[in-house]
Amino acid sequence: MKKIMLFRVLLTLLLTSIFGCTTPYSYQANEFEDLIVVEATLTNQYKYQTIKISRTYTLEESTPKFEKGAIVYVTDNQGNRYDYKEDNNQYLSTSQFQAVTGRDYQLHILTKEGKTYISTTEKMPQETQIDNLEAHAVTKNGNLGVEITVNSTDPTNSSKYYRYEYDETYKVIAPLWYYKEAVIINNKIQLVDRTKEARVCYLAQSSNELLLTNTSKLSEDKVTNFPVRFINSDDIIIRNRYSILVKQYVQNLAAQTYYETLQSISNSGSILSQTQPGFFYGNLTAVDNPNEKVIGFFNVSTYSEKRLFFNFTDIFPRIPSPPYPYECPVPVPEDQADQFIFYSFSQPAAIELLKSGTKVYYPTDGPSFILYDIQCGDCNSYASNIKPSFWID
């Protein structure tokens, strides 16, 4: 999601440069420019580094077009070359490596059409660690919620420019889980012990916005309580237990300026607004045609990360937790529950509903039972029952 958002922002920039006016304009498909788009961040993490290369796409299209068949590599001023290969709609380095202090790095791209693109040479900035993450209950714009803030300090006073991303993971618990499940055997309903976890599952998502700050105008190079995430108190993602991994990138002024411009454009509303800045360039150029527009930036950054866990009651001990995202009314005795449909084990309608995979069994005090939507009793229907390796309860 985050990547699609960025590509839409980049397309907005492109269309802004094409329109170049503030009067109403009827967009014509034949005015679309097919340009290369590059997303490349090299860090000091020892890992397989990734680069995304695609083409601009029209508003009628839903996803970017991956640039296939390119020769992609990074060089440094020590004569080293780091090759990349195609892998799942991105380019992945063929071996693990990391950016090193004092070296100059340059990105090279040769497309299958024979076009060559290079970046400016970039150095790795100062490495600065995240000091800590904090989560506090706050009220913003009249809404009670939890705000997650990051703190970071560079005693050398040379980091200055920071970009943040995050990955969040949260636990979901099916409220009407039962330790047995109803299955159809020989066209009859039978109860069997569950063979896989269906009560507790996990969901994950990543940030999809540009989170930037800088300390260039401060006397100290210190990021203090920078808000990376605000979650309303009624948001289901914090209903049980929640975790966030905040990623900090220290980058240079050119990269900061590039991302700030992207941020400004993405927040400006209409592409025909009066604040159109026109097309702006990153640090990549076309070798064969210097006038060709190239979208993107080759960023060399230092990286730091820190994870935080909390339960809903840790932040909000005195208010009810958010409601479960699906309607799962608590069962009551048959003579008190007009809104429920009660089934028997021999009932054909119950057999067909269980066969459909959309319903889940839940017992009653008597011989009958209730069939709930499957999300009420089996969290596998919308989440993963695989506990993340980092998870701490």
Secondary structure, DSSP 8 states (H G I E B T S, - for coil): -HHHHHHHHHHHHHHHHHH-SSS-----GGG----EEEEEEEESS-B--EEEEEE---TT-SS-EE--S-EEEEEETTS-EEEEEE-SSSEEESS-B---TT-EEEEEEE-TTS-EEEE--EE------EEEEEEEEEEETTEEEEEEEEEEE-TTS---EEEEEEEEEEEEE-TT--SEEEEEETTEEEEEE--S--SEEEEEEE--S-EEEE-TTSSS-EEEEEEEEEEETT-GGGSSEEEEEEEEEEE-HHHHHHHHHHHHHHTS--TTSTT-------SEEESS-TTS--EEEEEEEEEEEEEEEEEHHHH-TTS-----SS-------GGG-TT--EE-TT-HHHHHHHHHTSEEEEE-SSS-EEEEEHHHH-GGGTSB-S--TT---
